[in-house]
Amino acid sequence: MTTATSAQSARSPSSERMSTGIPGLDDIFGGGLTPQRVYLVEGTPGTGKTTLGLQFLLDGLKRGESGLYITLSETADELKAVAATHGWTLDGLAIHELASDGDLDLDSQQSVFHPSEVELNETTRNVMNEVDSLKPVRVVFDSMSEMRLLAQNPLRYRRQILALKQFFASRACTVLLLDDKSSSTSDQHLHSIAHGVISLEQIAKEFGKERRRVNILKMRGIRFRGGFHDYALDTGGIVMYPRLVASEHMRDFTPAISPTGADSFDALLGGGLARGTNTLMVGPSGIGKTTLSVRCLLAALDRGEKASFYLFDEGLGTFFARNKSLGMDLRPYADSGQLRIIHIDPAELSPGEFAQMLRDAVEQHGVRFIVIDSLNAYLQAMPGEQYLTLQMHELLSYLNQQGVTTVLVLGQHGLIGEVRSDVDLSYLSDTTVLLRFFEANGLLRRALTVIKSRTATHALTIHELQLSHEGVRIGAPLEGFEGVLTGLPTYRGVTPMMTTNADVTS
């Protein structure tokens, strides 16, 4: 029996998937890779190809599968240094350097080694000998750009790649070919030969952290989630954030309407906030959107629900102090773990990472009430995101299907008169609460109205809103005014204004 035949019989093909070592990537593939196939991982330098290859091999070692890293572009010491930055050790992993010192002609006058000076046939033969000697289950070949230089012409290059593919198939190896996309055009030879193509991208932003994303260009024989998926490359390796598809996360829950903790606000809403819906608080800066959201949050905490507050705009110290001054102390809930307050730097965030944070809160921590304050910072952090509204649609649909009550805060430009928004998300909301400043009797006042509700019959009246040490106060309908929402009303009646005192906040 030949070596190839014995290897094939020892590892016969199976319908089971092979993990890549990256859970998010396995999720994109619907379970992992088809074993005993050749895959192409392409991306410019810095996208994380080497890290992905090492994670793939180290995952195999944990499962008792031998691994081989064949490198033409990096030394073993460099690979070990990369692994050390992630807290990994490469003990037990075979590393073969095709450009090692032993391959150099010490008698030559050349001081710099160049891949094109090595015969392609000799390089290919060294690869085959190493695989036959070690009989690895997983192989990473780094990189194809060196092979392209050795081949000198496309025909010879394609024949060598086909020969390698057939050789790896006869040895029952699962192979990742790494390519740095150094050719001026896309390498269609590799694309057509490989069983699957994983494309890694790195996008530099004018301000803030660079963004990385993956796109599966091709994957034969399996159903995968297409489109771009964000990922992070940090200490510990690559973390993938699969694109959220709300229809994949259906969940049964019992619909119910819960009070907000302010009886007058409940009356305007038609009873309160419904489970599995989202409420949009819209208004200019300083109008009380966050305070109204915290009032609803506090009622959920008092009911025993777990909650998360995603804070983009305000510092934690200011947030806690201001709410305590309004009679809403959140620290006891945060200290007990019932409330998770996450302060987010929008310059360091990608849409996929944010969506994964919310998924983890719901699925791992049992959160049933979420506040996002505010959408403005989230939107501004990602200029040029053409499909951000669609991403928000998927995110809110997912939260609704999980039975989560969501409150969104959206600030508007301007204080009095014409007020504008960065983006119109009102069509995504189940309930929309509009807040406006207006002037009356020489004082700046606040007005509140519910302009939309998909779950209850809501009031259509406009009311004065006050924020004090007693919390949220809502007055009688402003029936004596016209044009309150414009900020410049006309008084035509006898509606009394709410009493102001020193406790009223500015």
C-alpha positions as CSV (number, residue, x, y, z in Angstrom):
1,M,0.0,0.0,0.0
2,T,1.4,3.4,-1.0
3,T,1.8,6.3,1.4
4,A,-1.0,8.2,-0.3
5,T,-3.4,5.3,-0.1
6,S,-2.6,4.6,3.6
7,A,-3.2,8.3,4.5
8,Q,-6.4,8.4,2.6
9,S,-7.8,5.3,4.3
10,A,-6.7,6.5,7.7
11,R,-8.6,9.7,7.2
12,S,-11.6,9.1,5.0
13,P,-13.8,12.1,4.1
14,S,-16.7,12.7,6.4
15,S,-19.7,15.0,6.4
16,E,-18.5,16.6,9.7
17,R,-17.2,20.2,9.6
18,M,-13.7,21.2,10.7
19,S,-13.5,24.2,13.0
20,T,-11.3,27.2,12.0
21,G,-10.5,28.0,15.6
22,I,-12.6,31.2,15.3
23,P,-16.2,30.7,16.6
24,G,-17.6,33.6,14.6
25,L,-16.0,32.4,11.4
26,D,-17.4,28.9,12.0
27,D,-20.8,30.5,12.5
28,I,-20.5,32.3,9.1
29,F,-19.8,28.9,7.5
30,G,-22.7,27.3,9.3
31,G,-20.5,25.0,11.3
32,G,-17.0,25.2,9.9
33,L,-15.0,24.1,6.9
34,T,-15.4,21.0,4.8
35,P,-12.3,18.8,5.7
36,Q,-9.7,17.7,3.3
37,R,-10.0,20.7,0.9
38,V,-7.8,23.6,-0.1
39,Y,-8.9,27.1,0.9
40,L,-7.5,30.5,0.0
41,V,-7.2,33.2,2.6
42,E,-6.3,36.5,0.9
43,G,-5.7,40.0,2.3
44,T,-3.3,42.8,2.3
45,P,-0.5,42.9,4.9
46,G,-1.9,43.6,8.4
47,T,-5.3,42.0,7.9
48,G,-4.5,39.0,10.1
49,K,-3.8,36.2,7.7
50,T,-0.9,34.8,9.7
51,T,-3.0,35.0,13.0
52,L,-5.9,33.2,11.3
53,G,-3.6,30.5,10.1
54,L,-2.1,30.0,13.5
55,Q,-5.5,29.9,15.2
56,F,-6.5,27.2,12.7
57,L,-3.5,25.0,13.4
58,L,-3.6,25.5,17.2
59,D,-7.3,24.6,17.3
60,G,-6.3,21.4,15.5
61,L,-3.7,20.6,18.1
62,K,-6.4,20.9,20.9
63,R,-8.4,18.3,19.0
64,G,-5.5,16.0,18.5
65,E,-4.9,16.9,14.9
66,S,-1.3,17.5,13.8
67,G,-0.5,20.7,12.1
68,L,2.2,22.1,9.7
69,Y,3.0,25.7,9.0
70,I,5.0,26.1,5.7
71,T,6.5,29.5,5.4
72,L,8.4,31.2,2.5
73,S,7.9,34.7,3.8
74,E,8.5,34.6,7.6
75,T,11.0,32.8,9.9
76,A,10.0,30.4,12.7
77,D,11.2,33.0,15.2
78,E,8.9,35.6,13.7
79,L,6.0,33.2,13.9
80,K,6.8,32.4,17.5
81,A,6.9,36.1,18.3
82,V,3.5,36.6,16.7
83,A,2.1,33.8,18.8
84,A,3.7,35.2,21.9
85,T,1.9,38.5,21.5
86,H,-1.4,36.6,21.6
87,G,-0.3,34.5,24.6
88,W,0.1,31.3,22.6
89,T,2.8,28.8,22.4
90,L,3.7,26.9,19.2
91,D,4.9,23.8,21.0
92,G,3.7,20.7,19.2
93,L,3.3,22.6,15.9
94,A,5.6,21.8,13.0
95,I,7.1,24.8,11.2
96,H,9.0,24.4,8.0
97,E,11.0,27.3,6.6
98,L,11.5,27.0,2.8
99,A,13.7,30.1,3.0
100,S,15.9,28.9,5.9
101,D,19.7,29.4,6.0
102,G,20.2,25.8,4.8
103,D,18.6,26.7,1.5
104,L,21.1,29.5,0.8
105,D,24.3,29.1,-1.2
106,L,26.9,30.2,1.2
107,D,29.5,30.3,-1.6
108,S,27.6,32.8,-3.6
109,Q,28.3,36.6,-3.6
110,Q,24.7,37.4,-2.9
111,S,23.9,38.9,0.5
112,V,20.2,39.1,0.1
113,F,17.9,36.1,-0.4
114,H,15.2,36.5,-3.1
115,P,12.5,33.8,-3.7
116,S,12.9,34.0,-7.5
117,E,16.5,32.6,-7.1
118,V,15.1,29.2,-5.9
119,E,13.8,26.8,-8.5
120,L,10.0,26.3,-8.3
121,N,10.3,22.5,-8.7
122,E,12.7,22.3,-5.8
123,T,10.4,24.3,-3.6
124,T,7.4,22.2,-4.5
125,R,9.4,19.0,-3.9
126,N,10.4,20.2,-0.4
127,V,6.8,20.9,0.5
128,M,5.8,17.4,-0.6
129,N,8.6,15.7,1.3
130,E,7.7,17.6,4.5
131,V,4.1,16.6,4.3
132,D,4.9,13.0,3.6
133,S,7.3,13.0,6.5
134,L,4.9,14.6,9.1
135,K,1.5,13.5,7.7
136,P,-0.3,16.6,9.1
137,V,-4.1,16.9,9.2
138,R,-4.0,20.7,8.9
139,V,-1.6,22.7,6.8
140,V,-1.0,26.5,6.3
141,F,1.0,27.6,3.3
142,D,2.4,31.1,3.6
143,S,2.5,32.7,1.1
144,M,1.3,32.2,-2.5
145,S,2.9,35.5,-3.6
146,E,6.3,33.8,-3.2
147,M,5.2,30.9,-5.4
148,R,3.9,33.4,-8.0
149,L,7.3,35.0,-8.1
150,L,9.1,31.7,-8.5
151,A,6.8,30.6,-11.3
152,Q,7.6,33.6,-13.5
153,N,4.6,33.0,-15.8
154,P,0.9,32.3,-15.2
155,L,0.8,28.9,-17.0
156,R,3.6,27.4,-14.9
157,Y,2.1,28.9,-11.7
158,R,-1.3,27.4,-12.4
159,R,0.2,23.9,-13.1
160,Q,2.2,24.0,-9.8
161,I,-0.9,25.0,-7.8
162,L,-2.9,22.3,-9.4
163,A,-0.2,19.8,-8.6
164,L,-0.1,20.9,-5.0
165,K,-3.9,20.7,-4.7
166,Q,-3.9,17.1,-6.0
167,F,-1.0,16.2,-3.7
168,F,-2.8,17.6,-0.6
169,A,-6.0,15.9,-1.5
170,S,-4.2,12.5,-1.8
171,R,-2.7,13.1,1.7
172,A,-6.2,14.0,3.2
173,C,-4.9,17.4,4.3
174,T,-7.1,20.5,5.0
175,V,-5.0,23.4,3.7
176,L,-5.1,27.2,4.0
177,L,-3.2,29.0,1.3
178,L,-2.3,32.6,2.4
179,D,-2.0,35.3,-0.2
180,D,-1.1,38.9,0.4
181,K,-2.7,40.2,-2.9
182,S,0.6,41.6,-4.1
183,S,-0.3,41.0,-7.7
184,S,-1.7,44.0,-9.5
185,T,-4.9,42.1,-10.3
186,S,-7.0,39.6,-8.4
187,D,-5.5,36.1,-8.7
188,Q,-8.2,34.3,-10.6
189,H,-6.1,31.2,-10.8
190,L,-6.2,30.7,-7.1
191,H,-9.9,31.6,-6.9
192,S,-10.8,29.0,-9.4
193,I,-8.7,26.3,-8.0
194,A,-9.5,26.8,-4.3
195,H,-12.5,25.1,-2.7
196,G,-13.3,28.3,-0.9
197,V,-12.0,31.9,-0.8
198,I,-11.9,34.0,2.4
199,S,-11.1,37.7,1.7
200,L,-9.8,39.9,4.6
201,E,-9.9,43.7,4.3
202,Q,-8.5,46.5,6.4
203,I,-10.1,50.0,6.0
204,A,-8.3,53.0,7.4
205,K,-10.6,55.8,8.7
206,E,-9.8,59.5,8.9
207,F,-10.2,59.4,12.7
208,G,-10.4,56.5,15.1
209,K,-9.5,52.8,14.9
210,E,-9.1,51.1,11.6
211,R,-11.9,48.8,10.6
212,R,-11.5,45.2,9.5
213,R,-14.0,43.0,7.7
214,V,-14.2,39.6,6.0
215,N,-16.1,38.5,2.9
216,I,-16.6,34.9,1.8
217,L,-16.2,35.2,-2.0
218,K,-16.7,31.5,-2.6
219,M,-17.4,28.3,-0.6
220,R,-18.3,25.1,-2.5
221,G,-20.8,22.7,-1.1
222,I,-22.0,24.6,2.0
223,R,-24.5,27.3,2.7
224,F,-22.7,30.3,4.3
225,R,-23.8,33.8,5.4
226,G,-22.8,36.2,2.6
227,G,-21.9,39.9,2.8
228,F,-19.3,41.7,4.9
229,H,-18.7,40.7,8.5
230,D,-16.7,42.9,10.9
231,Y,-13.8,41.4,12.9
232,A,-11.3,42.6,15.4
233,L,-7.6,41.7,15.5
234,D,-6.3,42.1,19.1
235,T,-4.4,40.3,21.8
236,G,-5.7,36.8,21.9
237,G,-6.3,36.5,18.1
238,I,-9.1,37.3,15.7
239,V,-12.7,37.7,16.9
240,M,-15.3,37.6,14.2
241,Y,-18.7,39.4,14.4
242,P,-21.1,37.6,12.0
243,R,-23.6,39.9,10.3
244,L,-26.8,39.8,12.3
245,V,-29.8,38.3,10.5
246,A,-32.8,38.8,12.7
247,S,-34.9,36.1,11.0
248,E,-32.4,33.5,12.4
249,H,-33.2,34.3,16.0
250,M,-36.9,33.9,16.4
251,R,-38.1,33.4,20.0
252,D,-41.4,33.0,21.7
253,F,-42.3,35.4,24.5
254,T,-45.5,36.6,26.3
255,P,-46.5,40.2,25.2
256,A,-47.2,42.5,28.1
257,I,-47.3,46.3,28.7
258,S,-45.2,47.5,31.6
259,P,-45.5,50.8,33.4
260,T,-42.8,53.4,33.1
261,G,-42.9,54.5,36.7
262,A,-44.6,57.8,35.8
263,D,-48.4,57.5,35.8
264,S,-48.9,60.6,33.6
265,F,-46.5,59.2,31.0
266,D,-48.2,55.8,31.1
267,A,-51.5,57.6,30.3
268,L,-50.0,59.2,27.2
269,L,-48.5,55.9,26.0
270,G,-51.7,54.0,26.4
271,G,-50.5,52.0,29.5
272,G,-46.8,51.9,29.3
273,L,-44.1,50.3,27.1
274,A,-44.8,46.9,25.5
275,R,-42.4,44.1,25.7
276,G,-40.7,43.3,22.4
277,T,-41.0,46.9,21.1
278,N,-38.6,49.8,20.7
279,T,-39.3,53.4,21.7
280,L,-37.6,56.4,20.1
281,M,-37.0,59.5,22.2
282,V,-36.5,62.4,19.8
283,G,-35.7,66.0,20.7
284,P,-32.9,68.7,21.0
285,S,-30.0,68.6,23.4
286,G,-30.9,69.1,27.1
287,I,-34.7,68.5,26.6
288,G,-34.8,65.4,28.9
289,K,-34.5,62.4,26.6
290,T,-32.0,60.6,28.7
291,T,-33.9,61.4,31.9
292,L,-37.1,60.1,30.5
293,S,-35.3,56.9,29.3
294,V,-33.8,56.4,32.8
295,R,-37.2,56.8,34.3
296,C,-38.4,53.8,32.2
297,L,-35.2,51.9,32.9
298,L,-35.7,52.3,36.7
299,A,-39.2,50.9,36.5
300,A,-37.9,47.8,34.8
301,L,-35.2,47.4,37.4
302,D,-37.7,47.7,40.2
303,R,-39.7,44.9,38.5
304,G,-36.6,42.7,38.8
305,E,-35.6,42.8,35.1
306,K,-32.0,42.8,34.0
307,A,-31.0,45.9,32.0
308,S,-28.2,47.3,29.9
309,F,-27.5,51.0,29.3
310,Y,-25.1,51.8,26.3
311,L,-23.8,55.3,27.0
312,F,-22.1,57.1,24.1
313,D,-22.2,60.7,24.9
314,E,-21.9,61.3,28.7
315,G,-19.3,60.4,31.3
316,L,-20.2,57.8,33.9
317,G,-19.6,60.1,36.8
318,T,-21.9,62.8,35.4
319,F,-24.5,60.2,34.4
320,F,-24.8,58.8,38.0
321,A,-24.7,62.2,39.7
322,R,-27.3,63.8,37.5
323,N,-29.8,61.0,37.8
324,K,-29.3,60.8,41.5
325,S,-30.1,64.6,41.8
326,L,-33.4,63.8,40.0
327,G,-34.3,61.1,42.5
328,M,-33.2,58.2,40.4
329,D,-30.2,56.5,42.0
330,L,-28.9,53.8,39.7
331,R,-25.7,52.9,41.6
332,P,-27.3,50.1,43.8
333,Y,-28.5,48.3,40.7
334,A,-25.1,48.7,38.9
335,D,-23.3,47.5,42.0
336,S,-25.5,44.4,42.2
337,G,-25.0,43.5,38.6
338,Q,-28.7,43.8,37.7
339,L,-27.8,46.9,35.6
340,R,-24.9,46.9,33.2
341,I,-23.8,50.4,32.1
342,I,-21.3,50.2,29.2
343,H,-19.5,53.4,28.2
344,I,-18.6,53.3,24.6
345,D,-16.0,55.2,22.6
346,P,-17.6,55.5,19.2
347,A,-14.3,56.0,17.4
348,E,-13.3,52.5,18.5
349,L,-16.5,50.7,17.5
350,S,-17.7,48.8,14.4
351,P,-21.4,48.0,13.7
352,G,-20.8,44.3,13.9
353,E,-19.0,44.6,17.3
354,F,-21.9,46.7,18.7
355,A,-24.5,44.2,17.5
356,Q,-22.5,41.4,19.1
357,M,-22.4,43.3,22.4
358,L,-26.2,43.5,22.4
359,R,-26.5,39.8,21.4
360,D,-24.2,38.8,24.3
361,A,-26.2,40.9,26.7
362,V,-29.5,39.3,25.7
363,E,-28.4,35.7,25.2
364,Q,-25.7,35.3,27.8
365,H,-26.8,37.8,30.6
366,G,-30.6,37.6,30.2
367,V,-31.0,41.3,29.7
368,R,-34.6,42.3,28.9
369,F,-34.4,46.1,28.9
370,I,-31.9,48.1,26.8
371,V,-31.3,51.8,26.4
372,I,-29.0,53.2,23.6
373,D,-28.0,56.8,24.3
374,S,-27.5,58.1,21.8
375,L,-27.8,57.1,18.2
376,N,-26.1,60.3,17.1
377,A,-22.7,59.3,18.3
378,Y,-23.2,55.8,16.9
379,L,-24.1,57.2,13.5
380,Q,-21.3,59.8,13.4
381,A,-18.7,57.1,14.3
382,M,-19.2,55.4,11.0
383,P,-19.2,58.0,8.2
384,G,-19.9,56.5,4.8
385,E,-21.9,53.6,6.1
386,Q,-24.5,53.5,3.4
387,Y,-26.4,50.6,4.9
388,L,-26.3,51.6,8.5
389,T,-30.1,52.1,8.6
390,L,-30.5,48.5,7.4
391,Q,-28.2,47.3,10.1
392,M,-30.3,49.2,12.7
393,H,-33.4,47.6,11.2
394,E,-31.9,44.1,11.7
395,L,-30.7,44.9,15.2
396,L,-34.1,46.3,16.4
397,S,-35.9,43.4,14.7
398,Y,-33.7,41.0,16.6
399,L,-34.3,42.7,20.0
400,N,-38.0,42.8,19.3
401,Q,-38.1,39.1,18.5
402,Q,-36.2,38.4,21.7
403,G,-38.9,40.1,23.8
404,V,-36.5,42.9,24.8
405,T,-37.9,46.4,25.6
406,T,-35.6,48.9,23.8
407,V,-35.4,52.7,24.3
408,L,-33.4,54.7,21.7
409,V,-32.3,58.3,22.2
410,L,-31.9,60.5,19.1
411,G,-30.8,64.1,19.4
412,Q,-31.8,66.8,17.0
413,H,-30.1,70.0,15.8
414,G,-31.5,73.3,17.1
415,L,-33.4,74.4,20.2
416,I,-36.3,76.7,19.1
417,G,-38.0,76.8,15.7
418,E,-36.7,74.5,13.0
419,V,-35.2,71.3,14.4
420,R,-33.4,68.7,12.2
421,S,-32.2,65.2,12.6
422,D,-29.0,63.5,11.3
423,V,-31.1,60.6,10.1
424,D,-34.7,59.6,10.1
425,L,-35.2,56.5,12.1
426,S,-38.8,57.1,13.1
427,Y,-40.1,54.4,10.7
428,L,-38.1,51.8,12.6
429,S,-39.6,52.7,15.9
430,D,-42.8,51.1,17.4
431,T,-43.3,54.1,19.6
432,T,-42.1,57.7,19.0
433,V,-42.0,60.3,21.8
434,L,-41.3,63.9,20.6
435,L,-39.9,66.5,23.0
436,R,-39.6,70.2,22.2
437,F,-38.6,73.5,24.0
438,F,-41.0,76.4,23.9
439,E,-41.2,79.9,25.4
440,A,-44.1,81.0,27.6
441,N,-44.3,83.9,30.1
442,G,-40.6,84.7,29.7
443,L,-39.5,81.1,30.6
444,L,-38.0,78.3,28.5
445,R,-40.3,75.3,29.0
446,R,-40.4,71.7,27.8
447,A,-43.3,70.0,25.9
448,L,-43.9,66.3,25.3
449,T,-46.2,64.3,23.1
450,V,-46.5,60.7,21.8
451,I,-46.7,60.9,18.0
452,K,-46.8,57.2,17.2
453,S,-47.6,53.8,18.9
454,R,-48.0,50.5,17.1
455,T,-49.2,48.6,20.2
456,A,-51.7,50.9,22.0
457,T,-54.1,53.7,21.6
458,H,-52.1,56.7,22.7
459,A,-53.0,60.3,23.6
460,L,-52.7,62.9,20.9
461,T,-52.4,65.8,23.3
462,I,-49.3,67.9,24.0
463,H,-48.2,68.3,27.6
464,E,-45.6,70.3,29.6
465,L,-42.7,68.4,31.0
466,Q,-40.7,69.2,34.1
467,L,-37.6,67.6,35.5
468,S,-37.0,68.1,39.2
469,H,-35.6,66.4,42.3
470,E,-38.9,64.5,42.4
471,G,-38.2,63.0,38.9
472,V,-40.4,63.4,35.9
473,R,-43.5,65.5,36.1
474,I,-46.0,65.9,33.2
475,G,-48.7,68.6,33.3
476,A,-52.2,69.0,31.8
477,P,-52.7,69.2,28.0
478,L,-51.6,72.5,26.6
479,E,-55.0,73.2,25.1
480,G,-54.6,77.0,25.3
481,F,-51.6,77.0,23.0
482,E,-51.1,76.7,19.2
483,G,-47.7,76.1,17.7
484,V,-46.0,74.5,20.7
485,L,-44.0,72.1,18.6
486,T,-42.6,75.0,16.6
487,G,-41.1,76.5,19.7
488,L,-43.0,79.8,19.1
489,P,-46.5,79.2,20.4
490,T,-49.5,81.5,20.4
491,Y,-51.5,81.6,23.6
492,R,-55.3,81.4,23.0
493,G,-56.7,80.0,26.3
494,V,-56.5,79.7,30.0
495,T,-54.3,76.6,30.4
496,P,-52.2,77.1,33.6
497,M,-48.5,76.5,33.4
498,M,-46.8,74.2,35.9
499,T,-45.2,75.9,38.9
500,T,-41.5,76.4,38.6
501,N,-39.1,76.6,41.6
502,A,-35.5,76.3,42.4
503,D,-35.6,72.6,42.1
504,V,-36.4,72.7,38.4
505,T,-33.3,71.9,36.4
506,S,-32.2,74.1,33.5
